[in-house]
Amino acid sequence: MQNREQLLFLTLVHPDFLPPVYATAQAMRDEGYTVEIVTFDSFTPAAVDIGDHIKVTTMGKHHNVPLKTRLALRKKFSAYAKQQLATGQYKAIVAFCPFSYNTALSIKGMLPVVYYTLEISDFTIKDLRRSPLSSISHYRALHSLNEALLVATPSFQRSAWLAGRAHLNFMPETILNTAYTGGVQAAADNKALLKNVLPAHVFDKKILLYTGAVNDRLCVRELVEAFAMAGTAGQALVVTGFKDNAYCNGIRQFVATAANKDNIFLLPYVTREEMLALQATADIGACLMKEIPGMIASKMLAPNKTGEYLAKGLYILGVRNFYMDMFGAAGVGTLARTPAVADVAEAIKLAFLAIEDPQKKATIARYVSEYFCMQVQAAPIAKALQQPGRH
């Protein structure tokens, strides 16, 4: 297709670890655009097939480097993006974090900027002392939201919070964290990709999968202990994202003494290609998130993983809260009453029973295609780009 209009996507975090960026690019590609994503290096670089008319340009390694290096890389990022805009070929900029939004405003000229903010970006004096670079970026973004063509967040709670926090006279759009549907690999290809990740016999079992960060807030220990309590010989638990730290090592020590330890697999971070292959071979996707008293951010959940799990046909295992309740109501997930081990263990049993329903895959597919996919959710961006003026 010739003469496609172009969009410039800007994100500090590589889309490998912020998958709604990929999904939004693919949805906009389907609307007739060519997209260039400008970002920094991935933590685990690997080739990812996201289709035609999407290009990813990285500016170097931004993580685990000195402040001076990060500042130089950010300057390089801005200069490259400005150089691209100078070609006059771009219709708009889409930014996904405070840093990229501030960059977009500084270089946009007369171009519109869409701000789909995928993180909760607040500003406090405490945060300023702890992380001045990020805090200043958050402050600038919060006080310039009126300059965006469209502002969106990935949950209804975050949209309402942002409207109040920034004293906006409009309500941000809500674009749920979803995946782009289509392009699933054949099962045989996935098993081949994973031959160095998991032993072959695992694929003969029903798999409960968690792909994400491993920490207390995400209740990974509760998940592992609950599976040790409830899992059967025909079931396996696979968890990615393990590091060498006290929290992860404590879970490793627990698994070493578990009766079903041979069915629990604790993996390090895998490449995005391997992660997608794991999702394509699993049966249930876990997403346990803890609401913490006194921490408002923990009550405005918007996990990336649920969109990817559901797009691959996985049933959801979660904990009841405002965001996750929609999956239980739609019949595509089982939710534990609380993140306590006993409650999660009971939910695991119910989830494995639920996927025995031969109609469950069809229910998930219908829910995704009609509502929970980026092709549907990104409609406000497509509409805004066709109708200049604030939305």
Secondary structure as the mmCIF struct_conf table of DSSP 4:
data_model
#
loop_
_struct_conf.conf_type_id
_struct_conf.id
_struct_conf.beg_label_comp_id
_struct_conf.beg_label_asym_id
_struct_conf.beg_label_seq_id
_struct_conf.end_label_comp_id
_struct_conf.end_label_asym_id
_struct_conf.end_label_seq_id
BEND BEND1 ASN A 3 ASN A 3
STRN STRN1 GLU A 5 LEU A 10
BEND BEND2 LEU A 12 VAL A 13
HELX_RH_3T_P HELX_RH_3T_P1 PRO A 15 PHE A 17
TURN_TY1_P TURN_TY1_P1 PRO A 19 PRO A 19
HELX_RH_AL_P HELX_RH_AL_P1 PRO A 20 ASP A 30
TURN_TY1_P TURN_TY1_P2 GLU A 31 GLY A 32
STRN STRN2 TYR A 33 THR A 39
BEND BEND3 PHE A 43 THR A 44
TURN_TY1_P TURN_TY1_P3 ASP A 52 HIS A 53
STRN STRN3 ILE A 54 THR A 58
BEND BEND4 HIS A 63 VAL A 65
HELX_RH_AL_P HELX_RH_AL_P2 LEU A 67 LEU A 85
TURN_TY1_P TURN_TY1_P4 ALA A 86 THR A 87
BEND BEND5 GLY A 88 GLY A 88
STRN STRN4 TYR A 90 ALA A 95
BEND BEND6 CYS A 97 CYS A 97
HELX_RH_AL_P HELX_RH_AL_P3 PRO A 98 ILE A 107
TURN_TY1_P TURN_TY1_P5 GLY A 109 MET A 110
STRN STRN5 VAL A 113 TYR A 116
BEND BEND7 GLU A 119 GLU A 119
HELX_RH_AL_P HELX_RH_AL_P4 ILE A 125 ARG A 130
HELX_RH_AL_P HELX_RH_AL_P5 PRO A 132 LEU A 142
TURN_TY1_P TURN_TY1_P6 HIS A 143 SER A 144
HELX_RH_3T_P HELX_RH_3T_P2 LEU A 145 GLU A 147
BEND BEND8 ALA A 148 LEU A 149
STRN STRN6 LEU A 150 THR A 153
BEND BEND9 PRO A 154 SER A 155
HELX_RH_AL_P HELX_RH_AL_P6 PHE A 156 ARG A 165
TURN_TY1_P TURN_TY1_P7 ALA A 166 HIS A 167
BEND BEND10 ASN A 169 PHE A 170
HELX_LH_PP_P HELX_LH_PP_P1 MET A 171 PRO A 172
STRN STRN7 GLU A 173 THR A 174
HELX_LH_PP_P HELX_LH_PP_P2 VAL A 184 ALA A 186
HELX_RH_AL_P HELX_RH_AL_P7 ALA A 187 LEU A 193
TURN_TY1_P TURN_TY1_P8 LEU A 194 VAL A 197
BEND BEND11 LEU A 198 LEU A 198
HELX_RH_3T_P HELX_RH_3T_P3 ALA A 200 ASP A 204
BEND BEND12 LYS A 205 LYS A 205
STRN STRN8 LYS A 206 TYR A 210
BEND BEND13 GLY A 212 GLY A 212
BEND BEND14 ASN A 215 ASN A 215
HELX_RH_3T_P HELX_RH_3T_P4 ASP A 216 LEU A 218
TURN_TY1_P TURN_TY1_P9 CYS A 219 CYS A 219
HELX_RH_AL_P HELX_RH_AL_P8 VAL A 220 ALA A 230
TURN_TY1_P TURN_TY1_P10 ALA A 233 GLY A 234
STRN STRN9 GLN A 235 VAL A 239
BEND BEND15 ASP A 244 ASN A 245
HELX_RH_AL_P HELX_RH_AL_P9 ALA A 246 ALA A 256
TURN_TY1_P TURN_TY1_P11 THR A 257 THR A 257
TURN_TY1_P TURN_TY1_P12 ALA A 259 ASN A 260
HELX_RH_3T_P HELX_RH_3T_P5 LYS A 261 ASN A 263
STRN STRN10 ILE A 264 LEU A 266
HELX_RH_AL_P HELX_RH_AL_P10 ARG A 272 THR A 281
BEND BEND16 ASP A 283 ASP A 283
STRN STRN11 ILE A 284 CYS A 287
TURN_TY1_P TURN_TY1_P13 PRO A 293 GLY A 294
HELX_RH_3T_P HELX_RH_3T_P6 ILE A 296 LYS A 299
BEND BEND17 MET A 300 MET A 300
BEND BEND18 ASN A 304 ASN A 304
HELX_RH_AL_P HELX_RH_AL_P11 LYS A 305 ALA A 311
TURN_TY1_P TURN_TY1_P14 LYS A 312 GLY A 313
HELX_LH_PP_P HELX_LH_PP_P3 LEU A 314 LEU A 314
STRN STRN12 TYR A 315 VAL A 319
BEND BEND19 ASN A 321 ASN A 321
TURN_TY1_P TURN_TY1_P15 PHE A 322 MET A 324
HELX_RH_AL_P HELX_RH_AL_P12 ASP A 325 ALA A 330
TURN_TY1_P TURN_TY1_P16 GLY A 331 GLY A 331
BEND BEND20 VAL A 332 VAL A 332
STRN STRN13 GLY A 333 ALA A 336
BEND BEND21 ARG A 337 ALA A 340
HELX_RH_AL_P HELX_RH_AL_P13 VAL A 341 ALA A 354
TURN_TY1_P TURN_TY1_P17 ILE A 355 GLU A 356
BEND BEND22 ASP A 357 ASP A 357
TURN_TY1_P TURN_TY1_P18 PRO A 358 GLN A 359
HELX_RH_AL_P HELX_RH_AL_P14 LYS A 360 GLU A 370
TURN_TY1_P TURN_TY1_P19 TYR A 371 TYR A 371
BEND BEND23 PHE A 372 CYS A 373
HELX_RH_AL_P HELX_RH_AL_P15 MET A 374 GLN A 377
TURN_TY1_P TURN_TY1_P20 ALA A 378 ALA A 378
HELX_RH_AL_P HELX_RH_AL_P16 ALA A 379 GLN A 386
BEND BEND24 GLN A 387 GLN A 387
BEND BEND25 GLY A 389 GLY A 389
#
